Amino acid sequence: MELDYKAIGKRIKIARISVDLTQERLAEITGVSPTHISNIETGTTRVSLTAIVTIANALSVTVDDLLCDSVKKSRVQFEKDIGDILKDCDEYEIRMIADMAQALKDTLRKDAHLRNQ
């Protein structure tokens, strides 16, 4: 299985922004150069396990939070992501998103036989 370095980088960037850190400040905290942080966030470089753990600790997230796009068993993280998406929605938006999610689920299950082709 190939790791999705762009997805890992995107999750690092989102976590960094959510704790109001610049790339430069994250670089200082982790001992990783600002250029390397930038390259990690854009997915243009492969990030080491040591760097992922260091970054996760600096951002107060789990390694699972950063790697879930590359792990098959990551339901909990995606449920958290959905919760985060819904957090600032009003009643109307929640209703519409629920309707769309149900329609999507119905379509996925109706055409499930296409998954293995």
All heavy atoms as an XYZ file, in Angstrom:
912
protein
N       0.844     -1.182      0.000
C       0.000      0.000      0.000
C       0.887      1.242      0.000
O       1.839      1.348      0.745
C      -0.903     -0.015      1.235
C      -1.642      1.272      1.431
S      -2.560      1.295      2.954
C      -4.035      2.028      2.336
N       0.522      2.180     -0.816
C       1.252      3.442     -0.931
C       0.636      4.476      0.013
O      -0.577      4.605      0.095
C       1.166      3.941     -2.374
C       1.998      5.158     -2.665
C       3.483      4.875     -2.741
O       3.864      3.726     -2.974
O       4.250      5.831     -2.537
N       1.481      5.190      0.736
C       0.983      6.265      1.600
C       0.578      7.464      0.758
O       1.229      7.786     -0.238
C       2.058      6.687      2.601
C       2.406      5.687      3.690
C       3.524      6.243      4.562
C       1.208      5.342      4.536
N      -0.478      8.123      1.162
C      -0.960      9.318      0.481
C      -0.333     10.538      1.160
O      -0.891     11.096      2.104
C      -2.486      9.364      0.536
C      -3.070     10.491     -0.299
O      -2.318     11.415     -0.687
O      -4.287     10.458     -0.546
N       0.846     10.936      0.679
C       1.585     12.025      1.314
C       0.883     13.378      1.173
O       1.008     14.234      2.046
C       3.016     12.090      0.770
C       3.842     10.929      1.228
C       4.084      9.840      0.397
C       4.365     10.887      2.519
C       4.828      8.753      0.838
C       5.104      9.811      2.966
C       5.335      8.743      2.116
O       6.060      7.670      2.556
N       0.128     13.564      0.104
C      -0.629     14.817     -0.043
C      -1.715     14.901      1.025
O      -1.929     15.957      1.618
C      -1.230     14.918     -1.442
C      -0.204     15.209     -2.524
C      -0.869     15.554     -3.832
C       0.113     15.771     -4.947
N       1.057     16.830     -4.743
N      -2.408     13.793      1.277
C      -3.455     13.784      2.309
C      -2.856     13.977      3.701
O      -3.412     14.706      4.525
C      -4.246     12.473      2.249
N      -1.704     13.354      3.950
C      -1.029     13.529      5.237
C      -0.659     15.003      5.413
O      -0.908     15.601      6.458
C       0.226     12.634      5.340
C      -0.174     11.155      5.354
C       1.052     12.994      6.575
C       0.989     10.195      5.145
N      -0.083     15.586      4.379
C       0.297     16.995      4.433
C      -0.884     17.913      4.648
O      -0.816     18.870      5.428
N      -1.994     17.602      3.987
C      -3.199     18.420      4.138
C      -3.697     18.355      5.575
O      -4.065     19.382      6.161
C      -4.280     17.939      3.177
C      -5.563     18.720      3.257
C      -6.586     18.188      2.269
C      -7.907     18.922      2.423
N      -8.944     18.362      1.549
N      -3.692     17.172      6.168
C      -4.148     17.029      7.553
C      -3.208     17.756      8.516
O      -3.657     18.347      9.493
C      -4.307     15.570      7.918
C      -5.536     14.963      7.262
C      -5.862     13.599      7.798
N      -7.070     13.097      7.182
C      -8.297     13.337      7.635
N      -8.477     14.068      8.711
N      -9.352     12.855      7.012
N      -1.912     17.719      8.248
C      -0.954     18.454      9.083
C      -1.237     19.954      8.990
O      -1.284     20.657     10.005
C       0.497     18.129      8.681
C       0.840     16.690      9.096
C       1.478     19.130      9.288
C       2.163     16.170      8.557
N      -1.457     20.433      7.781
C      -1.732     21.859      7.587
C      -3.009     22.268      8.320
O      -3.039     23.303      9.007
C      -1.863     22.175      6.097
C      -2.124     23.632      5.811
C      -2.161     23.895      4.328
C      -2.373     25.381      4.050
N      -2.349     25.659      2.605
N      -4.066     21.470      8.195
C      -5.331     21.785      8.866
C      -5.137     21.809     10.379
O      -5.615     22.721     11.067
C      -6.422     20.772      8.454
C      -6.817     21.010      6.994
C      -7.636     20.866      9.371
C      -7.652     19.892      6.386
N      -4.415     20.816     10.908
C      -4.168     20.766     12.357
C      -3.328     21.958     12.804
O      -3.586     22.550     13.857
C      -3.484     19.462     12.726
N      -2.335     22.330     12.004
C      -1.470     23.471     12.340
C      -2.271     24.763     12.378
O      -2.166     25.556     13.321
C      -0.331     23.589     11.315
C       0.553     24.806     11.533
C       1.651     24.907     10.499
N       1.185     24.996      9.133
C       0.654     26.091      8.574
N       0.514     27.202      9.273
N       0.272     26.082      7.312
N      -3.102     24.969     11.380
C      -3.911     26.184     11.318
C      -4.919     26.220     12.464
O      -5.164     27.269     13.057
C      -4.607     26.299      9.944
C      -3.546     26.583      8.865
C      -5.684     27.382      9.955
C      -4.047     26.459      7.444
N      -5.475     25.056     12.807
C      -6.491     25.035     13.872
C      -5.922     25.386     15.238
O      -6.655     25.821     16.119
C      -7.193     23.677     13.921
O      -6.352     22.705     14.476
N      -4.602     25.209     15.416
C      -3.983     25.625     16.681
C      -3.227     26.947     16.518
O      -2.456     27.339     17.377
C      -3.060     24.533     17.285
C      -3.869     23.325     17.697
C      -1.935     24.153     16.346
N      -3.492     27.611     15.389
C      -2.976     28.952     15.131
C      -1.449     29.027     15.150
O      -0.877     29.916     15.780
C      -3.584     29.941     16.132
C      -3.486     31.381     15.650
O      -3.492     31.597     14.426
O      -3.388     32.293     16.503
N      -0.815     28.070     14.462
C       0.642     28.092     14.327
C       1.018     28.380     12.877
O       0.354     27.907     11.955
C       1.250     26.740     14.706
C       1.308     26.347     16.163
C       1.927     24.961     16.306
C       2.088     27.348     16.976
N       2.086     29.123     12.694
C       2.649     29.302     11.363
C       3.560     28.114     11.067
O       3.957     27.374     11.973
C       3.491     30.587     11.284
O       4.609     30.458     12.185
C       2.665     31.820     11.630
N       3.905     27.944      9.810
C       4.867     26.905      9.460
C       6.192     27.146     10.173
O       6.832     26.200     10.641
C       5.098     26.867      7.944
C       3.959     26.283      7.164
C       4.240     26.220      5.677
O       5.145     26.877      5.165
N       3.439     25.434      4.975
N       6.573     28.391     10.273
C       7.842     28.733     10.916
C       7.825     28.343     12.403
O       8.799     27.795     12.918
C       8.143     30.229     10.760
C       8.453     30.661      9.351
C       7.237     30.743      8.427
O       6.080     30.799      8.939
O       7.435     30.720      7.201
N       6.726     28.612     13.076
C       6.627     28.275     14.503
C       6.606     26.762     14.696
O       7.247     26.251     15.611
C       5.377     28.928     15.114
C       5.242     28.685     16.590
C       6.353     29.373     17.401
N       6.213     28.998     18.788
C       7.170     28.481     19.542
N       8.386     28.321     19.050
N       6.950     28.147     20.783
N       5.881     26.045     13.839
C       5.873     24.586     13.915
C       7.275     24.039     13.672
O       7.707     23.109     14.356
C       4.883     23.989     12.913
C       4.788     22.460     12.891
C       4.396     21.908     14.258
C       3.805     22.011     11.808
N       7.987     24.647     12.755
C       9.366     24.227     12.481
C      10.238     24.421     13.723
O      11.038     23.539     14.063
C       9.929     25.016     11.300
N      10.089     25.552     14.395
C      10.856     25.804     15.625
C      10.555     24.752     16.687
O      11.462     24.225     17.331
C      10.519     27.188     16.194
C      11.056     28.355     15.419
C      10.529     29.676     15.980
O      10.106     29.721     17.159
O      10.549     30.670     15.231
N       9.278     24.468     16.887
C       8.856     23.524     17.928
C       9.371     22.114     17.643
O       9.802     21.411     18.553
C       7.313     23.515     18.052
C       6.820     24.867     18.559
C       6.837     22.395     18.972
C       5.313     25.040     18.438
N       9.344     21.723     16.378
C       9.687     20.346     16.010
C      11.149     20.142     15.652
O      11.610     19.006     15.577
C       8.828     19.878     14.817
O       9.075     20.749     13.698
C       7.352     19.871     15.168
N      11.854     21.221     15.391
C      13.248     21.080     14.960
C      13.378     20.683     13.505
O      14.433     20.231     13.056
N      12.300     20.857     12.766
C      12.280     20.572     11.327
C      12.347     21.910     10.606
O      11.763     22.890     11.073
C      10.978     19.812     10.951
C      10.859     19.610      9.465
C      10.892     18.488     11.695
N      13.050     21.986      9.501
C      13.186     23.275      8.814
C      11.837     23.735      8.263
O      10.988     22.909      7.900
C      14.197     23.169      7.671
O      13.635     22.474      6.570
N      11.647     25.059      8.175
C      10.403     25.576      7.599
C      10.167     25.083      6.172
O       9.031     24.793      5.790
C      10.591     27.093      7.629
C      11.589     27.340      8.706
C      12.502     26.136      8.688
N      11.233     24.957      5.406
C      11.107     24.453      4.039
C      10.595     23.024      4.031
O       9.728     22.665      3.231
C      12.462     24.533      3.302
O      12.905     25.892      3.310
C      12.355     24.027      1.877
N      11.106     22.207      4.947
C      10.657     20.819      5.025
C       9.195     20.753      5.466
O       8.415     19.948      4.930
C      11.562     20.013      5.956
C      11.349     18.539      5.882
N      11.350     17.838      4.692
C      11.113     17.620      6.847
C      11.130     16.555      4.928
N      10.978     16.398      6.234
N       8.799     21.589      6.429
C       7.390     21.645      6.852
C       6.519     21.985      5.644
O       5.486     21.353      5.407
C       7.164     22.669      7.987
C       7.862     22.231      9.273
C       5.673     22.919      8.224
C       7.256     21.033      9.975
N       6.927     22.968      4.866
C       6.172     23.358      3.675
C       6.065     22.190      2.693
O       4.991     21.911      2.158
C       6.840     24.559      2.999
O       6.170     24.883      1.800
N       7.178     21.517      2.466
C       7.185     20.375      1.538
C       6.322     19.223      2.059
O       5.664     18.538      1.277
C       8.607     19.898      1.277
C       9.393     20.867      0.428
O       8.836     21.635     -0.341
N      10.703     20.851      0.577
N       6.317     19.017      3.366
C       5.463     17.980      3.955
C       4.001     18.346      3.734
O       3.192     17.505      3.315
C       5.768     17.813      5.470
C       7.143     17.167      5.677
C       4.667     16.995      6.145
C       7.622     17.198      7.122
N       3.639     19.582      3.996
C       2.246     20.012      3.875
C       1.736     19.954      2.440
O       0.547     19.751      2.218
C       2.064     21.413      4.448
C       2.121     21.452      5.953
C       1.765     22.807      6.540
O       1.467     23.757      5.776
O       1.777     22.921      7.782
N       2.614     20.141      1.475
C       2.182     20.071      0.076
C       2.298     18.658     -0.485
O       1.873     18.401     -1.607
C       3.013     21.027     -0.812
O       4.395     20.686     -0.706
C       2.765     22.476     -0.422
N       2.874     17.759      0.300
C       3.010     16.378     -0.151
C       4.106     16.170     -1.169
O       4.151     15.137     -1.837
N       5.010     17.133     -1.291
C       6.085     17.014     -2.275
C       7.288     16.254     -1.746
O       8.217     15.976     -2.491
C       6.545     18.398     -2.785
O       6.926     19.194     -1.664
C       5.434     19.091     -3.549
N       7.270     15.933     -0.459
C       8.343     15.143      0.126
C       7.733     14.059      1.003
O       6.623     14.210      1.508
C       9.297     16.027      0.961
O      10.443     15.270      1.327
C       8.639     16.569      2.204
N       8.468     12.986      1.161
C       8.021     11.910      2.038
C       8.418     12.262      3.462
O       9.559     12.612      3.725
C       8.658     10.588      1.634
C       8.162     10.122      0.291
C       8.848      8.841     -0.127
N       8.301      8.401     -1.386
C       7.788      7.197     -1.577
N       7.799      6.308     -0.611
N       7.288      6.871     -2.733
N       7.463     12.157      4.356
C       7.707     12.492      5.749
C       8.049     11.208      6.501
O       7.419     10.177      6.298
C       6.492     13.235      6.356
C       5.232     12.416      6.264
C       6.756     13.677      7.766
N       9.054     11.289      7.351
C       9.471     10.110      8.122
C       8.529      9.855      9.280
O       7.793     10.752      9.722
C      10.892     10.310      8.657
O      10.889     11.283      9.686
N       8.553      8.650      9.789
C       7.733      8.304     10.950
C       8.111      9.176     12.138
O       7.237      9.668     12.858
C       7.896      6.825     11.287
C       7.096      6.307     12.469
C       5.608      6.555     12.282
C       7.362      4.828     12.679
N       9.395      9.398     12.331
C       9.854     10.248     13.430
C       9.279     11.649     13.303
O       8.795     12.230     14.282
C      11.399     10.314     13.453
O      11.912      8.989     13.557
C      11.904     11.156     14.589
N       9.299     12.205     12.092
C       8.769     13.550     11.878
C       7.257     13.579     12.102
O       6.737     14.530     12.705
C       9.102     14.044     10.473
N       6.545     12.548     11.663
C       5.096     12.509     11.866
C       4.769     12.508     13.358
O       3.891     13.247     13.810
C       4.467     11.284     11.166
C       4.471     11.484      9.652
C       3.043     11.035     11.658
C       3.980     10.301      8.866
N       5.483     11.695     14.118
C       5.239     11.631     15.567
C       5.566     12.973     16.214
O       4.796     13.482     17.044
C       6.041     10.481     16.211
C       5.970     10.543     17.727
C       5.540      9.134     15.704
N       6.681     13.576     15.845
C       7.081     14.869     16.401
C       6.043     15.942     16.074
O       5.654     16.738     16.939
C       8.465     15.280     15.862
O       9.407     14.261     16.200
C       8.928     16.596     16.431
N       5.587     15.961     14.832
C       4.585     16.945     14.409
C       3.262     16.701     15.127
O       2.616     17.647     15.607
C       4.419     16.914     12.875
C       5.690     17.469     12.205
C       3.186     17.683     12.439
C       5.779     17.226     10.704
N       2.841     15.441     15.220
C       1.590     15.125     15.920
C       1.643     15.603     17.364
O       0.686     16.214     17.857
C       1.315     13.619     15.856
N       2.748     15.347     18.033
C       2.899     15.803     19.423
C       2.862     17.322     19.512
O       2.225     17.878     20.410
C       4.188     15.258     20.024
C       4.103     13.786     20.345
O       3.033     13.257     20.608
N       5.242     13.116     20.319
N       3.523     18.001     18.585
C       3.552     19.467     18.606
C       2.167     20.064     18.367
O       1.847     21.133     18.899
C       4.534     19.982     17.555
N       1.343     19.368     17.581
C       0.015     19.874     17.246
C      -1.080     19.330     18.165
O      -2.253     19.644     17.989
C      -0.314     19.522     15.789
C       0.603     20.142     14.730
C       0.272     19.587     13.354
C       0.501     21.660     14.749
N      -0.670     18.493     19.121
C      -1.625     17.872     20.065
C      -2.709     17.074     19.347
O      -3.901     17.166     19.668
C      -2.257     18.919     20.981
O      -1.262     19.534     21.771
N      -2.283     16.317     18.335
C      -3.177     15.400     17.629
C      -2.551     14.010     17.678
O      -1.387     13.857     18.046
C      -3.413     15.830     16.155
C      -4.086     17.185     16.087
C      -2.115     15.836     15.355
N      -3.322     13.021     17.298
C      -2.761     11.670     17.243
C      -2.164     11.421     15.871
O      -2.514     12.097     14.892
C      -3.838     10.602     17.515
O      -4.751     10.570     16.414
C      -4.583     10.871     18.820
N      -1.302     10.442     15.815
C      -0.754     10.028     14.522
C      -1.893      9.513     13.647
O      -1.896      9.730     12.434
C       0.354      8.967     14.721
C       0.812      8.395     13.391
C       1.538      9.570     15.471
N      -2.889      8.870     14.256
C      -4.075      8.420     13.512
C      -4.760      9.588     12.817
O      -5.247      9.450     11.696
C      -5.080      7.737     14.436
C      -4.628      6.373     14.899
O      -3.633      5.846     14.363
O      -5.269      5.822     15.802
N      -4.817     10.728     13.497
C      -5.430     11.917     12.888
C      -4.734     12.275     11.578
O      -5.370     12.707     10.626
C      -5.345     13.126     13.826
C      -6.198     13.007     15.070
O      -7.204     12.277     15.047
O      -5.842     13.647     16.072
N      -3.431     12.096     11.534
C      -2.649     12.492     10.362
C      -2.588     11.417      9.285
O      -2.465     11.731      8.105
C      -1.228     12.879     10.793
C      -1.129     13.989     11.844
C       0.329     14.248     12.203
C      -1.821     15.257     11.384
N      -2.674     10.151      9.675
C      -2.487      9.050      8.729
C      -3.775      8.371      8.280
O      -3.728      7.445      7.475
C      -1.571      7.979      9.350
C      -0.153      8.411      9.693
C       0.597      7.253     10.332
C       0.579      8.913      8.462
N      -4.920      8.817      8.764
C      -6.168      8.074      8.540
C      -6.508      7.869      7.068
O      -7.171      6.892      6.731
C      -7.327      8.721      9.279
S      -7.790     10.332      8.646
N      -6.052      8.735      6.178
C      -6.353      8.562      4.755
C      -5.592      7.386      4.145
O      -5.932      6.928      3.057
C      -6.028      9.841      3.982
C      -6.897     11.001      4.435
O      -8.112     10.950      4.196
O      -6.359     11.935      5.058
N      -4.573      6.909      4.850
C      -3.772      5.802      4.361
C      -4.031      4.509      5.130
O      -3.377      3.500      4.864
C      -2.276      6.155      4.461
O      -1.991      7.289      3.672
N      -4.965      4.537      6.078
C      -5.251      3.381      6.924
C      -6.675      2.912      6.652
O      -7.602      3.726      6.626
C      -5.095      3.753      8.425
C      -5.437      2.584      9.325
C      -3.685      4.244      8.694
N      -6.844      1.618      6.441
C      -8.176      1.087      6.145
C      -9.126      1.213      7.326
O     -10.284      1.542      7.161
C      -8.083     -0.384      5.720
C      -7.464     -0.558      4.365
C      -7.435     -2.019      3.958
C      -6.776     -2.163      2.601
N      -6.721     -3.544      2.161
N      -8.667      0.938      8.528
C      -9.512      0.972      9.724
C      -9.402      2.344     10.379
O      -8.693      2.527     11.355
C      -9.077     -0.111     10.718
C      -9.175     -1.505     10.189
C     -10.579     -2.007     10.317
C     -10.625     -3.469      9.912
N     -11.919     -4.034     10.026
N     -10.101      3.316      9.839
C     -10.014      4.667     10.387
C     -11.388      5.309     10.534
O     -11.536      6.522     10.443
C      -9.097      5.530      9.525
O      -9.476      5.480      8.179
N     -12.375      4.504     10.804
C     -13.753      4.979     10.939
C     -13.878      6.091     11.982
O     -14.553      7.102     11.747
C     -14.656      3.811     11.310
C     -16.095      4.209     11.509
C     -16.951      3.040     11.966
N     -18.309      3.463     12.135
C     -19.329      3.005     11.425
N     -19.122      2.093     10.506
N     -20.543      3.451     11.641
N     -13.244      5.900     13.131
C     -13.367      6.874     14.217
C     -12.908      8.256     13.756
O     -13.567      9.266     14.033
C     -12.573      6.417     15.465
C     -12.516      7.494     16.513
C     -13.182      5.145     16.025
N     -11.793      8.318     13.036
C     -11.290      9.600     12.568
C     -12.246     10.251     11.579
O     -12.512     11.446     11.648
C      -9.908      9.454     11.935
C      -9.330     10.761     11.438
C      -9.198     11.803     12.519
O      -8.762     11.499     13.617
N      -9.584     13.036     12.248
N     -12.792      9.459     10.661
C     -13.708     10.042      9.681
C     -15.029     10.471     10.328
O     -15.627     11.468      9.915
C     -13.928      9.092      8.502
C     -12.715      9.007      7.614
C     -11.986      7.846      7.522
C     -12.286     10.117      6.900
C     -10.861      7.777      6.715
C     -11.158     10.068      6.091
C     -10.446      8.889      5.998
N     -15.468      9.752     11.357
C     -16.650     10.193     12.096
C     -16.367     11.528     12.786
O     -17.224     12.421     12.820
C     -17.079      9.138     13.114
C     -17.729      7.932     12.466
C     -18.036      6.809     13.442
O     -17.550      6.834     14.602
O     -18.770      5.886     13.042
N     -15.152     11.678     13.314
C     -14.752     12.953     13.928
C     -14.721     14.058     12.869
O     -15.194     15.176     13.114
C     -13.386     12.797     14.578
C     -12.855     14.053     15.238
C     -11.479     13.796     15.857
C     -10.825     15.047     16.347
N     -10.288     15.891     15.285
N     -14.192     13.745     11.688
C     -14.152     14.726     10.602
C     -15.562     15.195     10.234
O     -15.798     16.389     10.036
C     -13.477     14.141      9.356
C     -11.983     13.941      9.513
O     -11.400     14.430     10.498
O     -11.395     13.273      8.632
N     -16.491     14.242     10.151
C     -17.875     14.596      9.830
C     -18.448     15.492     10.922
O     -19.111     16.494     10.634
C     -18.728     13.330      9.622
C     -18.298     12.620      8.338
C     -20.223     13.684      9.577
C     -18.880     11.221      8.175
N     -18.177     15.157     12.172
C     -18.633     16.002     13.283
C     -18.077     17.413     13.182
O     -18.797     18.393     13.417
N     -16.800     17.520     12.812
C     -16.179     18.841     12.654
C     -16.840     19.630     11.521
O     -17.021     20.841     11.620
C     -14.678     18.708     12.399
C     -13.903     18.245     13.613
O     -14.447     18.301     14.739
O     -12.745     17.798     13.438
N     -17.192     18.934     10.440
C     -17.853     19.588      9.312
C     -19.207     20.143      9.737
O     -19.597     21.242      9.347
C     -18.022     18.597      8.135
C     -16.654     18.264      7.509
C     -18.971     19.158      7.071
C     -16.678     17.076      6.576
N     -19.906     19.392     10.566
C     -21.266     19.771     10.965
C     -21.325     20.780     12.106
O     -22.369     21.388     12.344
C     -22.051     18.514     11.370
C     -22.215     17.447     10.296
C     -22.931     16.243     10.876
C     -22.935     17.992      9.076
N     -20.203     20.959     12.797
C     -20.173     21.773     14.017
C     -20.802     23.162     13.871
O     -21.533     23.607     14.739
C     -18.724     21.918     14.480
C     -18.557     21.844     15.965
C     -17.133     22.031     16.419
C     -16.130     21.231     15.659
N     -14.803     21.200     16.222
N     -20.528     23.835     12.780
C     -21.010     25.210     12.642
C     -22.216     25.338     11.712
O     -22.565     26.429     11.286
C     -19.881     26.120     12.158
C     -19.415     25.796     10.751
O     -19.714     24.692     10.252
O     -18.752     26.654     10.145
N     -22.883     24.212     11.424
C     -24.043     24.235     10.528
C     -25.305     24.630     11.285
O     -25.481     24.272     12.450
C     -24.261     22.864      9.896
S     -22.974     22.395      8.722
N     -26.177     25.351     10.588
C     -27.469     25.665     11.183
C     -28.445     24.513     10.921
O     -28.098     23.522     10.278
C     -28.007     27.013     10.673
C     -28.299     27.026      9.170
O     -28.550     25.949      8.573
O     -28.287     28.130      8.590
N     -29.667     24.652     11.404
C     -30.664     23.570     11.293
C     -30.921     23.177      9.844
O     -31.014     21.990      9.515
C     -31.982     23.991     11.959
C     -31.866     24.207     13.453
C     -31.560     22.926     14.216
O     -32.064     21.856     13.842
O     -30.805     23.013     15.195
N     -31.060     24.159      8.983
C     -31.328     23.887      7.569
C     -30.162     23.125      6.930
O     -30.373     22.143      6.223
C     -31.584     25.197      6.819
C     -31.749     25.007      5.329
C     -32.936     24.493      4.807
C     -30.719     25.337      4.452
C     -33.095     24.316      3.442
C     -30.868     25.156      3.083
C     -32.057     24.642      2.579
O     -32.210     24.446      1.230
N     -28.943     23.595      7.181
C     -27.769     22.930      6.603
C     -27.649     21.493      7.090
O     -27.363     20.582      6.298
C     -26.498     23.719      6.945
C     -26.430     25.070      6.257
C     -25.321     25.955      6.795
O     -24.922     25.811      7.974
O     -24.868     26.821      6.021
N     -27.884     21.266      8.369
C     -27.824     19.903      8.919
C     -28.839     19.012      8.214
O     -28.534     17.882      7.829
C     -28.092     19.904     10.449
C     -26.950     20.569     11.189
C     -28.359     18.498     10.974
C     -25.726     19.718     11.377
N     -30.051     19.505      8.056
C     -31.096     18.730      7.394
C     -30.699     18.386      5.957
O     -30.840     17.253      5.511
C     -32.413     19.490      7.406
C     -33.569     18.741      6.743
C     -34.827     19.595      6.724
N     -35.214     19.976      8.061
C     -36.222     19.416      8.727
N     -36.927     18.470      8.172
N     -36.514     19.830      9.941
N     -30.191     19.369      5.233
C     -29.796     19.136      3.836
C     -28.635     18.151      3.739
O     -28.625     17.262      2.881
C     -29.427     20.467      3.153
C     -30.562     21.481      3.063
S     -32.129     20.861      2.405
C     -31.669     20.213      0.851
N     -27.654     18.300      4.612
C     -26.505     17.389      4.606
C     -26.953     15.970      4.958
O     -26.508     14.998      4.342
C     -25.401     17.902      5.552
C     -24.779     19.179      4.983
C     -24.335     16.828      5.782
C     -23.867     19.926      5.943
N     -27.858     15.841      5.913
C     -28.382     14.516      6.277
C     -29.106     13.885      5.089
O     -28.932     12.686      4.808
C     -29.304     14.626      7.486
N     -29.924     14.667      4.388
C     -30.630     14.152      3.211
C     -29.649     13.706      2.132
O     -29.820     12.646      1.523
C     -31.580     15.209      2.632
C     -32.804     15.468      3.503
O     -33.066     14.666      4.432
O     -33.491     16.484      3.258
N     -28.605     14.520      1.889
C     -27.612     14.164      0.873
C     -26.815     12.928      1.290
O     -26.527     12.053      0.460
C     -26.675     15.348      0.608
C     -27.341     16.456     -0.177
S     -26.191     17.755     -0.653
C     -26.169     18.731      0.833
N     -26.477     12.834      2.563
C     -25.735     11.675      3.052
C     -26.559     10.404      2.889
O     -26.041      9.364      2.471
C     -25.328     11.876      4.513
N     -27.848     10.485      3.191
C     -28.720      9.320      3.036
C     -28.828      8.914      1.569
O     -28.742      7.732      1.229
C     -30.113      9.589      3.615
C     -31.019      8.364      3.578
C     -30.503      7.230      4.449
O     -30.249      7.421      5.632
N     -30.336      6.056      3.864
N     -28.995      9.890      0.679
C     -29.087      9.597     -0.756
C     -27.784      8.977     -1.265
O     -27.806      8.016     -2.048
C     -29.413     10.875     -1.531
N     -26.659      9.511     -0.816
C     -25.365      8.963     -1.223
C     -25.196      7.534     -0.722
O     -24.773      6.646     -1.465
C     -24.235      9.852     -0.692
C     -22.813      9.380     -0.980
C     -22.577      9.236     -2.470
C     -21.813     10.331     -0.360
N     -25.544      7.298      0.523
C     -25.451      5.955      1.100
C     -26.326      4.972      0.325
O     -25.896      3.864      0.005
C     -25.858      5.998      2.567
C     -25.821      4.659      3.268
C     -26.256      4.828      4.719
C     -26.588      3.505      5.350
N     -27.116      3.676      6.711
N     -27.560      5.379      0.013
C     -28.461      4.519     -0.752
C     -27.865      4.179     -2.113
O     -27.911      3.023     -2.555
C     -29.831      5.185     -0.927
C     -30.597      5.336      0.375
O     -30.226      4.693      1.382
O     -31.566      6.129      0.388
N     -27.289      5.168     -2.794
C     -26.674      4.942     -4.102
C     -25.469      4.024     -3.995
O     -25.298      3.108     -4.806
C     -26.262      6.285     -4.744
O     -27.425      7.091     -4.897
C     -25.596      6.078     -6.089
N     -24.630      4.248     -2.991
C     -23.455      3.395     -2.805
C     -23.857      1.944     -2.588
O     -23.250      1.029     -3.141
C     -22.619      3.887     -1.622
C     -21.831      5.166     -1.837
C     -21.253      5.650     -0.509
C     -20.730      4.954     -2.844
N     -24.860      1.729     -1.781
C     -25.292      0.361     -1.488
C     -26.009     -0.268     -2.673
O     -25.882     -1.457     -2.905
C     -26.153      0.342     -0.237
C     -25.297      0.649      0.978
C     -25.985      0.406      2.255
N     -25.032      0.548      3.350
C     -25.374      0.545      4.611
N     -26.642      0.385      4.953
N     -24.457      0.685      5.542
N     -26.744      0.526     -3.416
C     -27.437      0.019     -4.600
C     -26.426     -0.467     -5.633
O     -26.619     -1.486     -6.286
C     -28.327      1.105     -5.203
C     -29.070      0.670     -6.462
C     -29.862      1.812     -7.058
C     -28.904      2.704     -7.729
N     -29.164      3.462     -8.836
N     -25.327      0.263     -5.775
C     -24.308     -0.067     -6.770
C     -23.075     -0.732     -6.165
O     -21.991     -0.691     -6.745
C     -23.893      1.202     -7.526
C     -25.051      1.806     -8.308
O     -25.950      1.050     -8.724
O     -25.059      3.037     -8.509
N     -23.234     -1.356     -5.004
C     -22.103     -1.974     -4.307
C     -21.412     -3.043     -5.146
O     -20.205     -3.245     -5.022
C     -22.557     -2.570     -2.987
N     -22.183     -3.713     -6.002
C     -21.582     -4.754     -6.841
C     -20.494     -4.205     -7.774
O     -19.633     -4.934     -8.224
C     -22.665     -5.466     -7.655
C     -23.304     -4.596     -8.684
N     -24.278     -3.655     -8.360
C     -23.106     -4.484    -10.020
C     -24.648     -3.028     -9.457
N     -23.963     -3.508    -10.472
N     -20.493     -2.901     -8.037
C     -19.495     -2.286     -8.908
C     -18.144     -2.113     -8.224
O     -17.131     -1.909     -8.891
C     -19.993     -0.937     -9.398
C     -21.277     -0.952    -10.251
C     -21.730      0.463    -10.537
C     -21.061     -1.746    -11.524
N     -18.104     -2.168     -6.892
C     -16.855     -1.969     -6.149
C     -15.771     -2.970     -6.521
O     -14.604     -2.636     -6.562
C     -17.089     -2.100     -4.646
C     -17.735     -0.936     -4.020
C     -17.809     -1.139     -2.527
N     -18.626     -0.090     -1.953
C     -18.970     -0.058     -0.704
N     -18.602     -1.012      0.127
N     -19.711      0.924     -0.241
N     -16.137     -4.178     -6.744
C     -15.153     -5.249     -6.942
C     -14.868     -5.553     -8.410
O     -14.290     -6.583     -8.719
C     -15.633     -6.518     -6.227
C     -15.783     -6.290     -4.745
O     -15.008     -5.557     -4.157
N     -16.788     -6.913     -4.146
N     -15.277     -4.694     -9.295
C     -15.034     -4.953    -10.717
C     -13.780     -4.276    -11.184
O     -13.286     -3.350    -10.706
C     -16.215     -4.482    -11.550
C     -17.447     -5.317    -11.284
C     -18.618     -4.906    -12.156
O     -18.591     -3.886    -12.829
N     -19.645     -5.713    -12.142
